[in-house]
Amino acid sequence: MTPKKTELQIDFKEGRGYTKDDWDEVSDNPEWTEEDFKKARPFAEVFPEFAESIRRSRGRPAVESPKRQISLRLDPDVIDAFKATGKGWQGRINDALRKAAKLD
């Protein structure tokens, strides 16, 4: 049986994402005291530049005019026809709508 994430793991168990050497390397870390928790500061406060670089590097780059998500009901045969053309079918629907609206 796999231990719950909330259970304290006292002994090394294989298959948990680390090696026995990793386990031995950190096995002498002392338990945190109430005082340790009181002194603790948020990661972004201790390493602001690193935290900012992580924040900036996540996700897609910002675009000038981002697309908006909407809910649209289409006939099943229309969806099937676009899906049959392969990956990128939603973009092709967008292109067809732009053409119909005379935006291209």
Residue, then its C-alpha position, 0 to 999 in steps of 0.5 A: m500500500t502506498p502511503k498517503k501524502t500526509e503520512l510521515q515517511i520514516d524509512f526509505k521506500e523505492g519508487r518514490g522519485y528519489t534514490k537511497d543516496d538522496w534519502d541518506e543525504v537528507s536524513d539528518n535534517p532536524e525537525w522544524t520547531e515552532e520558532d523555525f516556522k515563525k522565522a520562515r519567509p516566503f520564497a519570493e521575499v528571500f529570492p525576489e529576482f529568481a522568483e520573478s524570473i520563474r514568474r516571467s518564464r511561465g506560459r505563452p508570451a503575451v500577444e497584442s490582441p489575444k483571442r477570447q474564449i467563448s461558447l458557440r453551438l455548431d451543427p455536429d456535421v460542421i464540427d465533424a467536417f473541420k475535425a476531419t481536416g486534422k490538427g488545427w481545426q479550431g483555427r480553420i473555423n476561425d479563418a472561415l468565420r473571418k472570411a465570412a465576416k469579410l475581415d480578411 
